[in-house]
Amino acid sequence: MSLKFSPVDVFEARHNAPGADAQAAMLRTIGVSSIEQLIAETVPPAIRLKKPLDLPAALSERAFLAKFKQIASQNQVFKSYIGLGYHDTTLPPVIQRNILENPGWYTAYTPYQAEIAQGRLEALINYQTMAIDLTGLEIANASLLDEGTAAAEAMHMLHSQTKKKGANQYFVSEQVLPQTIDLLRTRATPVGIELVVGDHRQIDLSNEGFFGAMVQYPAADGEVFDYKEFIASAQKNNVFVVMAADLMALTLLTSPGELGADVCVGNSQRFGVPMGYGGPHAGFFTCREQFKRVIPGRLIGQSIDAAGNKAYRMALQTREQHIRREKATSNICTAQVLLSVLAGMYTVYHGPQRLQQFATNTHLLAQTLESGLKKLGVAQVNEHYFDTLNLRLESAELQQALKTEAEAAGINFRYFEEQHVGISLNQNTELHDVADILDVFAKVLGKEADQLAEAVEAAELRVPASLIRSSDYLTHPVFNTHHAEHEMLRYMKQLENKDLSLAHSMIALGSCTMKLNATAEMIPVTWPEIGGLHPFAPREQAKGYEQIFSDLQAWLCEVTGFDAVSLQPNSGAQGEYAGLLAIKGYHDARGDHHRNVALIPASAHGTNPASAVMAGMQVVVVKSTEDGNIDVADLKAKAEQHAANLSCLMVTYPSTHGVYEETIIDICQTIHNHGGRVYMDGANMNAQVGLTSPATIGADVCHLNLHKTFCIPHGGGGPGIGPIGVVADLIPYLPGHAVVPVEGRASGSVSAAPWGSASILPISYAYISMMGGDGLQRATQLAILNANYIKARLEPHYPVLYTGSHGRCAHEMILECRHFKKAGIEVEDIAKRLMDYGFHAPTVSFPVAGTLMIEPTESESKAELDRFCDAMISIRKEIADVESGKADAKENVLKHAPHTAATVLVHDWTRPYSREQAVYPMEYVRANKFWPSVSRIDSAYGDRNLICSCTPIEEYADQQEELVQADKGPSY
């Protein structure tokens, strides 16, 4: 027996699912002899890369984790009392293990198909209820990207709602967090809003130019102001008021709603989500009911299903950007779902009493610290505070000496103007931490710190009496039931069981790229070296992150062909916006302020035109031809027509229709010839990596969805990251940051944190490290192979709308379903019926209404592709039965799908098809049945009767009484 050594621990073989035999069989079905032939017939030769990707050799999982541990260990995890919206916290282990580290939660998709997403939707309702209760306002969304972007969304929303003609001024208190002010400036300028920053105690809001105002509660330096008079003045002058608030502080302080605010924004990070060097975290957004139809982002509402049972769904603006496009009020098309779920579960687990005790302990320790500092002769200037002391030192030299001594002790404070030092305590602060802080001050001052025997055990809250909270909150049973770990564990498992994720089956969503999120990629995310850093900690404490950023930027430059990459945008939509701002900055620097026309193909993602409007651009739509490609003649005519004012073209490649358009180089050159720049939407990079690149095609800037092509999980609709790559002359216009300046960047920020969602960048870092250049190229090839295999199998049953010149699709395709309407079958019926087969529907009615867009990704095996194709073919036969009259036009398996256990487990089954056909349509379903937890949901009912918080206690009590009576049985 001849033995041969060969590596076994090869990550690529685990990510790229189809093996050699499966690939050969699939190629035969497609009708080509090799993958090389398929790629040659799919990707235009003019745009192919001339050489392989120059990336480090692929590592095994074991080798990567060992190397990455060394990188992460360069980060120094100090005790950070910097504050400014970021605080140390503890995610309860039961939540960390069973949600954050659980693929049943992190691999699920945005809950467009609500019947198989009831668990996540309930978790989001909990989050919304938490935000509503603590802020005292009527409506909450399911989160925004962070506090800064939430504040910017509030500003835009209120500007669109003001009735004061010509009012374009927005007042912002100088005590708002500095990163938020920076982001507001970025977002205000392009749309003609004038930001007025100043002292809220002195501003005159009677100026007719003001439409809105924003204050921080508690303020950035920790002072707790009573804003009642300020808000009364604003209301008198028809000025909307936004309050940025701290959720933990609101357990003790009067809520913004009770104070009269119109909107409240903030960050839910301190509710159990690690600082993560800045993100990801869920920004919250609550407002008065009058804004419910213009609130940005996702809103989860309660409706009913076909059986009349309560069911949750995304309400109102489910896909606002894709429907309203340039008329959308926001370009935000997602949320921070996974982080919202974590913060909501943290609230469920701890309940109102524990949360208030966390806040109380933090406040009392702050008083203890103030008392100790006073004995040392240190002046504390905040008259009223919650967790933050504002200390005034005698000299800059003393401030520097304190910084040196504190860092030597592993402690970070905030150091700001006029020799002030900020110290923000947190949930994890204990008495010995206070003693350590006092020791640092004592050493610097040359004094002896008193021994602290115990903390202040009881004291009055250091805020005005009128601001002490008296209203109840978190009274719903969900926040008062699951405080024992067993109960919490079972509650989370109960919700998880209602949701379909990649742990169950493939999710073949076109344009969404639901790839394998490998366990080895996920492991470092919860390491303390990754999660424990404050985003404003000194840079020298983050050497590990510095290497991660540097390597990842270099690798993404190699993949895209660009000269630089910014990692700051924390979603694809923010990446779009940042890319457009870079183009705008370039034109403005050349004096071409008039260049504001953005050409956008009719087939583009809906966020494209919405982002363009936010960047102050005028959208001009370019037609598509009948075969789905950009109408080049129309594009050239419009580029010529608008040549003097042309800013850019926004284009997706391959196209949103799933085709490599062969005219793309000519298209880009046309724009350049007329002085414009080309922005490429990177949603479809899964079909480019290693074969072509944005720079090769002719683009100047491109955003990358790391939560798509580069394996960061979708998390049920977030987190995401949307970094942008640019050519050399756009580098100066990449995002900067007010708190952590970036050398050579004068631009403002687009995210609250300097590097956006830094703590999940290790996932993409791991993916590239373990795949290497060759593995990444093969992933793209297999994505194209898998898509064309599905096309070959389904095309005899469902026409494929668009293909390239050789009849090939790219990594995705669009199935024509509109002709089924003649038999009364809608594309939604197919989507719902797929649930009975154990699958999530492909993308429904985008980019073409009445169609399905399918993208399988390279991570799916031939067996799984066949299972999906068999299900689709079986559904086509069910449609044929309706078309022929064999099945009733209304009473059929498609119209009643999905079928729940409760639906079929009835005594009298009266439908004209069997129960077996309803729930076991194919043999494989029997072995691994996923049961939808509700029947088809009535969306219109939910919009007419909007409820976006937990069921009222009264209704809950009524339900409990009904259950009790049912358990007792009939009376005797």
N, C-alpha and C positions, 0 to 999 in steps of 0.2 A: 504494500500500500504506500503510494507516494504522497507525502504530506507537503503542503505549501502554506507558507505564512501569508495571511491577508488580514487587514484591519477589519474588525467586526463592528466596533462602536462608531459607525458612520452616520452622522445626523441626517445628511441629505436623503438617505434611503428611508428615513422615517417621515420626512416632510413631503418628499415627492412620492406619492403613494403608488401609482401604477408601476409594477415591476416589468422586466424585459418581456416576459411571455404575454402579459396583459397589453403592453404597448404594441406588440406585433399583431395581436388579434384586433385591436382597435384600429390600427393602420389599415388592415385588410378591409374592415367594415367601411372605413372612409374611402378606400380606393387608391391609396398611395403606397409606395414601397418602403418609405422611410420617413422619419421625422424631418430630416433635411429637405426632402421633397415637399412635405406639407408646409414647412416654414417658407420655402422658396415660393410656393403658390399663394402664400398668405401675406407675407411682409414684403412691401415693394423693395426691390434691390437697391434703389437710390438712397434709401434711408438706413440701410444695414450698417452696423458698426464695422470698421475696418480691422479691429483687433479685439481680443478678449478683454474683459474687465480686469484691471490691475488691482486686485484686492488680496489681502493676506490669505494664506492657505487655510482651508477649512479646519476647524478644531472639532474634536469629539465633545460630547456633552460633558464628560468628566474633565477633560482638559480645559474646556471653556470655563466651567465653574471654578476650577482651581485658579486659573489666570484672573478671572474677574474678581475673585475674593481678594487677590493681591491689589487689584486696582481700587476696589471699594475701600480697602483698609487704609488707603492714603487719605480718605476723608476723616476729619476729626470731629466727633460728635460731642460738642460742648453743651453745657446747660445754657440754653438761649432764652434770655429775658428781654429780647428786642421788641417783641410785640408787633405793632403795625399790621395787625390782622392775621398774624401767624403765631400759634402757640403750641407748646408741647402738650400732648394728650395721649391717652391710652385707648387703643381699640381693643375691646374685650376679646380674649382669645376665642371664645365660642363664635364670635362674629367673624374674626379673622379666618379661622379654619373653615367655617361653613359657608361663607359668602366670598370674601376677597380671594381666597385660595381655592375656590370651588368652581370648576368649569361649568357646572350646571347654572351658575349665575353669570360668570364673566364671558361665556361664549354665546350668550343669547343675543338676538338681533333687536333693533328698535321695535317696540310692540305695535307695528302696523296691523299685524294679524292678532287681534286682541283675544280671540277665543283660546289661543294657546300661549297667552302671556299674562294670565290673570294673577299669577304670583308676584311678578315684577310690578304690575300695575297697582296691586294692593300695597306693596311696599312703597311705591311712589305716592299713593294717596296718604299713607302715613307721614311721609316726608312733607307733603303739602300741608297736611293738617298741623304738623309741628310748627311749620313756618307761620301759618295763619294764626295759631293760638298765641305764639310768643310775640308776634309783631302786632297783633290786634287789628289786622286788616282782613278783608273778606275773601280775597282771591290770591292764590299762589300758583306759580308754575312748577314744573317738575325739575327745576334748577336751570341755571345758566353756567357759563364757563368758569367764572371767578367773580370776586367782588367788583373789580374794576370794570369788567365788561358788562356786568349787571347794571352798574351805575350809568355807563354809557347808553345802554339800551333804555334805561329809564328816561334819560335826557331826550333821546330821539322820540320816544313814545309821547312824552308830554309836549314836545315841540309840535308834533303832528296833531295834538288834541287841543291846543290853545285856541281860544276864540278872540284873542287880542291881535288884531290885524297889524302885521309888520313887527310883531314882538320876536326878536331874535337873540335877546340877551339871557344868559343863564348864570345866576349867581352861585358860586361855590365857596363855602367857608374855607379859609386858609387852614383850618383844623381838620379838613378831610384828609385821609391818608395820601401821602405824596404820590404813591404809584397810581392812585385813582385819579388825582388831578392831572397827572401826566397823560393817562389814557383818555380822559375827557378832552384834553386839548387836541390829541390826535384825532378823535372822532368828531369834534365840533367844527374844526376849521373847514374841511371839505364841503360841508353842507351849509355853510354860512351862519353858523351859530357863534356868537361872541361870548367867550367865557370871561366872567368877571370874578376874580378871586380876591377875597378880602375878609374883614372881620364881621361876623354875622351880627355882632352887637351894635355895629355902626352903620350898616348898609341901609339905604333908603329904598325900599321896595315899591314905592309909589311911582317910580319911573316906569312909564308905559312900555319901555323896551323889554322889561323882564317878563318872561313866560314861566320861569321855574327857578327853583333854588334848592341847594343841597347842603345838608349839614351832617356831621358825624356824631354818633351817640353810643358810647363815650367818644370824646374827641381824640385826635391822633396823639396828643400828649397826655391823655388819660383823664382830663377834666370832664366831669359830667355836668353839662349845661342844661338848664331848664329852658326849653325852646318854645314854651307856650306863647309868650308875647311875640316872638319872631314868627311863629306859624299864624297867629291871629293877624299880624300885619300882612303876611302873604295872602291869606284868605280875603282880607279886605280889599286887596289890590289885584285879585284874580291871578295870583301867582301860585302855581303848583309847588308842593314841597316834597322833596325826597329826603328820607333819613337813611343813612347807612348805619346799621346797628350791629351790636355783638349779641349773638343769640344767648350766650351764657349769662351776660349781664342782664338780659331781659327777663331772666327768672327772678330778679330782684327789683328791676326798674320798671316804672310805668311804660306801657307799650307805646310805640310810635303811633299806632292807630288811635289810642286814647288821647294822645297829644294833638291829633289833628292832621298827621301826615297823610299825603295822598299815595305815596309809594314808599316801601322800605326795601333796601337791598343789603346784602352782606355776604359773608362767607360762612359756610357750615363746617369749616375745617376743624374747629376745636371740638366738634362733636365726634371725636374718635378717629379722625382721618389724619394720618401722619403728615408732618410738614413737607416732607419729600422735596426739600430744596425749592419749594414753590408750587408744587402741584403733582397730580391733578386734585382739585377740590371742587365741591359743588357750590356755586354761588346761588344764593336764594333771592327770590323776587316776589314780593307781595304787593297788592295794591287794592284800591277801592273797587267795588263791583262795577262802577261805570266804565272801567277800562278792560272788562273781561274779553271783549272782542278785538282788542288791539294789543293785548299783553304778548310780549315776545316769547319765543321758545315753545316748549311743549306744555300742554295743560292736560292733566289726567282728570277725566270726569266719570261720574257714575251713570249708567244707563240700565237697560233691561235686555234680556235675551228673548229668543223666540218663545220660550216657555214662561216668560214673565218674571224670571229670576233676576236679582241684582247682578250686574256685570260692569266691569270697568273698561274704559277705552280712552284713546287720545281724543280730546274734544276740540271743537272749533277749528283752529288753524293747523290741522293735522299735517298738511303739506303746503303751507301757505306760500313758501318761496317758489315751489314748482307750479303753482296755480296762478299766483299774482305776479310773479317774476319781478320786473322793475317797479311795480306798484306795491311790492311787499313792504311792510313796516320794519322788517328786520331781515338780515341774511342768516340768522341763526336757525339751522335746520335740525339741531340735535340738542342734547342735554348731557349732563354729567351723571348718567343714570346710576352706574355702579357706585359712585361716591355719594349720590343722594340716598341710595339704599343703605349704605354704611351709616350715614348720619341719622337716617330715620330709624334704623335698627338700634343704634346707640341710644336713641331717645326711648324706643320701646323697652329696651332692656333695663335702663336706669329709671325711667319714669320721672314724674315731676318732683318727687321728694328728693331722690338722689341728685338730680340735676341742680336743684336749688341748694342742696348741701355742698355740692362741688363749688358752686358760686360763693356760698357763705364762707366755706373754708378758705377759698382763695382770697376773699376780701379781708377776712380776719388776719390771715398771714401778712397781707399787705399792710394792715394796721400795725401788726407786730414789727414788721420791718421798718415802718416809718418811725415807730417809737424808738427802736434801737439806733436808727440813723440820727434822730434828734439828739440823743444822748451823746453822739459823737460830734455834734455840732454841724450836721449837714442839713441845709435848708430844703424843705419839700414844699413846692409852690402850688400844688393842686389843692384847692379848698375842698372840692368834692371829687371822689374817684371811686372806681370799682376795683380794678386789679393793677392799676398802673400808677407808679410814683414818678413825679417830675422833679428831679433834684437840680439845684443850682449850685455849681462849684465856684470857687473863688478865682480860678485862673485856668487858662488853656493848658498850662503845664500840669496842673493837678488833674485835669481831665485826661491828659495823655498818660500820666503816671497810673491813674486808675485803670485805664484800658490795658496797660502793660501788665499790671498785677492781676487783673481779673482774668485775662487770657492765660496767664501762667497758671491760674487755678482752674482752668477749663470752663470759664464763664464768659458769656457775651451779654453786654448791655447795649442800649441804644445811645449813641453819642451824637448830639446835634448842636444847633447854633447857640452862641452866647454861653458856652461852657455848661450846657444842660446835659443831664444824663437821665435816660428813661429806663425804668425797670418794670417789666410787666410779668406778674406772676401767673401761674396757670394751675390747671387741675392736678398736675403731677408734683407741684411744689410741696415740700414738707418742711417741718420745723428745722431740720438740720441744714436744709438749703438756705433758709433765712440766716442761720448762724454762719454759714460759709460766706454769704454775701457781706454780712457785717464784718467778718474777719478781713475780707479784702479791703473794705473801707478803712478799718482800723489800722491795717499795716501801712496804707498810703498816708494816712493822717498822723501816723506815729502815736496812736493811742491804743488803749486796751479796750476791746469789746466786752460788754457784759455777757456773762454766761446766760443763755436762754434756757430756762427750766421748762417753760411751756409757752404755747401760743396764747394770744388773747382769746379767751374762751367765749366771751360774750361782750358785745359792744353794739353801739348804734351804727346803722348803715350810714356811711359818710357821703350822703347825697341829700339834696333838699327834701324836706318832708313831703312835698307835693309830688316827688318822683319815686316814692316808695310804692312798689306795686301792691295793689289790693285786689286786682281781678284774678280770677282763676284761669288756669291753662292746663292743657293736656289732661282733660277730664275724661276723655273717651276710654272705655275699658281696655283697648289695645295698649295704652300706655300705663296701665295699672294692673296687668295680669301676668306678664311673662318675665318676672324678675328672678325666678329660680332658673338655673342653667338648663335643667331638663325641660322646663316649659319653653324657654327661649329656643332651644335646639329643635324641639318638635314644631314650634311655630314656623321657624325658618324652613324646615324640611317640608312642612305642609305647603308652603308657598312655592318652594322649588319644584315640587311634584306637579304643579299646575303649568309649568313652563317648558316649552320645547327649546332645546339648545343644540349646539354641535355635539353635545354628549349623547344625543339621541339619533341624529341623522344629519345628512348634508343639508345646508341651507343655501340653495342655488340662486342667490339674489344677484341679478345683473347690476353692475355698477357699484356693488357693495363689497365684493371680494371677501367672503367669509372663510378665511384660510385657517389652517391649523395654528393654534396658539400653544406651542409646545410647552410642556411642563418645565423643562430646563430653562426656557426663556423667562418663565414667570417667577422662578425661585428667588432671584435677587431682589425683586420688588419689595419684599417684606423684610429684607435685612435692615438692621438699624443704621448701618453705614449709608444706606440709600434713603431711608425714610426719616432719619432723625435730624437732618440739617435744616436750619432756618435759611430762607432764600437770601436774606441780607446779612448772613454771617460773613466775616472777613474771607476774601477769596482764598487766602493761604490755607484756610481750614478745609477747602473743597478741592484738593489736588486730584482726588479720584474722579470727581465730577468733571474737572477740567480735562482730564485725559479722555473720559467718555465723550464729552462734547467734541474735542479736537478730532478724535478718531472717527466718530460718526459723521461729522461734517466733511471730513476728507473722503470717506467712503461714499457719502451721498453725492459729493461733487463728481466722483468717478462714475457713479451710476448715471447721473444726469448730464454730465459733460460741462457743468457750469463751473464758475470760478469761486463762488462762495455760497454758503448756506446759512440761513438764520433758523435756529431751533425754537424761536420764541412763540410763534402762533400755536395756540392750543386747541385748534380744530381746523378742519378743512376750510370752512367758511372764513375763519380768521386768516388762514393762509392766502386765500383769494384776495381778501381785503389788503393784507400786507403787501402782496405782489403788486396790486394796483397802485398802492401808495408809493411803492418804489418807482414805478413808471411815472406817476404824477410828480414825485420829487425830482426825477431826472428832467422832465420837461420844464418844471418851474425854475430849476437852477440855470437853465439855458434861456430863461426869459420867455418861454413859450407857455405862458399861463393860459392862453386861449385854447390850447390843445386839450379838449375835454370830451371828444367823441370816442365811444367804445363800440366797435363793431362786434356783434355777438350773433352766432348762428342760431337759427330757430330751434335747433335740436339741443342746445346747450343745457347744462344743469341749471335749475331755477335759481340756485344761489348766485350764479354768475351775474345776471342782470341786477339782482338785489345788491350785491357787493359793489358793482359799478356805480350805482346810484349813491350808495353810502360814501364812495370815494369822490363824489362830486362830479360824476361823469354823466354824459347824455348817451343813452342807449339807442343804437341804430341796429335793427334786426336784419340779418342776412338770410335770405331764403335757402331752403333745401330743395334739391332736385327730387324727382319721383323715386329715384333709387336710394334716397336717404343721405346723399353726400351734400357737402356745401356747394351751393350754386356759385361756381367760380366767376361766371360772367356778372352775376349780381354783386358779388363781393368786390370785383374790380371796379364796377360802376360806382358803388358806394364809397370805396376808398378814394376814387377820383373826385367824386362829388364833395367829400368832406376832407380833402387833402390838407387844406389850410388848418383845420382844427382836429385832425386825426390824432388821437392819443394812443389807441391800442386796438388789437384784436384779441378777443378771448376765445380760445378754441380748445376742445377736448380731443385727445388723440390716444389710441384709436377713437373714432367718433363714438358718440353716445349710442349710435345705432349698431356698434360692434363691428366696424369696418376700418381697415387701414386705408384711408383716402390717399390715392396715389398723387393727388395734386398738392399735397401739403407743403412741399418745398416752394412751389410756385406761389401758393397762398401767402406764406410767410414773407417771401421776397417782395410781393406786392405791397404788403403793409410797410416794410422797410423802405421801399422806394418812395413812399409818400410821407416819410418822417415819423411813422408810428412804430410802436414796439409790440411784440407778440407775447401775450400771457397764455401759457398752456395750463389747463386744468389737469392736474395729475391723478384724477380719479382712476384712470385706466393704465397706470404705470405697470400693473401686473402683466400687461402685454408688451411692455417695452424693455424691461430690465435685461441687459445682456445682449439684446438683439438690435436695439436702436436707442436713441436718447432724445430728450427735448432739445438739447443744444444742436445735435446732428440735424434735426428736422428744421431748425431755424428759430426756435423760441428764445426769448430773452429772459424769461422768468417762468418758474413753474412751482406750484405747491405740490407737496407729496402727502398723501394720506397714510401716515404711518400705521393707522388702525386698519388699513386695507392691505396694501402691497407688502408692508414690512411688519405684519403679524401682531401688532398691538390689538388685544381683544376689543370687540365692540361693546361688551359690557352692558348689553341691553339698550344701547343708544349713547354710549359715552363711558369712559373718556376717549378722546381722540387727540391726535397731534397733526398739525398741518404745516411743517417747516417749508420754507421757500428757498429755492436755488436761483441764482442770478448770474448774468454775465458781468464782466469786470466793471463796466461803466455804471452799473446800477448798485454796486456794493455800498457806496456812501449813503444810500437811501434805504438800507435795511433798517429794521426797528432798533431803536436805542432803549434806554431806560433811565428814569430820573433818579432812582435810588442807587442802582448799580450801573454806572455809565459804561458804555461800550466804546472802546477807542475808535475814533474815526466816524462815529455815527452821531449825526445831529438830529435824526428823526425821533419822534416820540414812540412810545410803546404801543403794542396792540394787545398785550396781555398784562395782567397785574404783576406776574413774576418775570424776572429777567430771561429765564430759559423756559418759560411756559411750564408744561407738565413734565418737569425734569425726571421725576422718580420712575416714570414708565419708559423713558428712553432706553434703559438697559434691555428691554424686550427686543427692540429693533437691533440694538448693538449685538445681542446674543444671536439673533437670526442671521445677520450678515456674517458674524464670526464663525458660526457653525456651518454655513452653506458655502462660503467662499465664492469667488467669481464664477467658477464653472457651475457650481450648484445653483446659483441664482439664475444663470442663463438657462439651465435645464428646467428650472421651475417655470420660467416663461414659456419654454417650448411645450412643457406638459400641460400648462393651462390652455394653450391653443389646441393641443391634441385632445384634451378632455372635452373642450367646447365643441370641436368639430365632430367628435364621436357622438355626442348627444345630438348634434344637428343631423348627422347621418341616420341615427335611429329614429328621431322624431319627425323628420321632414316628410315622410310618407303620410303622416297623420296630422301634422300641423304645419302649414306653410311657414317658411322662414322669410321674414320681410326683406332683409338687406344682406347682401354678401359682396365680397370683392370680385375682381374681374375673373378669377378662377373658380368662383362659386364657394369660396371659403369664408368663414367668419373669423373674427379675431378671438378674443378670450370669452366672448359673450355673444348672445344672439337674441333676436326678438321673434317670438312666435305669434303669428296672426290668429286672433280668436274672435274677431268682430263678426265673421260670417255666421257664428253660432247664434247670434241674436235672432236670426230668422226662426229658430226653434225655441226662442225665449230663454236661451242660456247666455248668461253674462260671464265675463272673465272672472268676476268675483265668485261665481258659483264654482269655478274650477279651483280657485284659491282655497275656498272653504272645504271642498271635497278632498283636496290633498291632505288635509288634517286627518281625515279618516284613514288615510294610507300611512300616516306617521311622518308626514313631511310639512315643512314650512313652505309656503308659496314662494315662487320667484317674484321678482319685482312686478307689481301690478300697475298697468296703465301708465308706465313711464318708460321711454319718452313719448310713446304713442298710446293714446287712450284705447282701451279695449284689447291690449296685448299683454303678453308675459315676456319679461326679459330675464334670460337665464345665464348665470355664470357659475360654472362648477368649481373652479380653482384646481390647482395641481395637487392639492392635498387629499383629493378624493380618489378612492380605488375604483377599478373597473366594476367590481361587484356592487359598490354603492351607486355608481352611475347607472348600472343596469337596473337596480332596484327602483331608482327614480324614473328611468325611462319606462319601465314596465308599468309603474303607477300611472304615468301620463298617458300611455297607450290604452290602459284599462279605462281611464276616465274618458278617453275619446270614444271608446265603444259604448260607454254609458250615454254620452251625448248622442251617438248614432241611434241608440234606442229611443231617445226623445224625438230625434229628427224623423224617424220612421213611424212613430206612433206606437211603438211597442211599449214605451214607458209614457206615463201621463205627463202632459206639458207642465203641470204645476206640482203634482204629487210624485216627485221623483227624488232619487238619492242626491242629486246635485242641489236642488232647491232647498232641501232640508238639512244639508250638511252645514256644520259638522254634527255628528251624532254623539251625544254624551251617554254615559252609562245609565243615567236617570231616564234618558229618552227611550232607550230600548228595554229597560227593565220595568216595563209596565205590564199590567195584567192583560189588558186588551190592546193588542197591536192591530191597528186598523189601516196602516199604510199599505199601498199596493206592491211594495217590495219587501223582501224578507229582512228580518233583523240581522241575519248573517251577512247579507249583501251590504247592509248599512255599515257594520262595524268591522267585518273581516272580509273586505273586498278582494284580498289576495292572501295566499297561504302564509307568506312570511309575516303578515301582520299578527297572526295568532300567537306567534312566539314572543313578540315584543311589542305589545299594543300600547300606544300612547293615547290616553283618553283626554280629549278636550274637556275642560271643567265646566264650560257653559256652552249653550247653543248659540246660533248666530245672533250677533248683537244688533240691536236697533240703534244705529248711529244717530239718526234724526231725532229720536226721542231724547237721547242724551244731550244734544245741542239745545233742544227746546226747553229741557228741564235741567239746567246745568247745576251739578253738585260736584265740587272739586275737593271735598274734604271727607273725612270719615263719616259714616252714617251717624246722624244725630243720636244722642244717648236715648232719647225718648223712643225712637224707632227701634233701636237696639234692644231696649227693655221690652218692647212689644214682641219682638221676635223671640226673645228668651222665654217670655210667657207662653207663646205659641208652642215652643219646643217642649216646655214643661208639660203642657196639656197633652201634647202628642205622646209624650212618654207615658203619661198616666193611662192613655187609652180611653175608650168611651166610658162614660159614667154608668154606674149600675142602677 
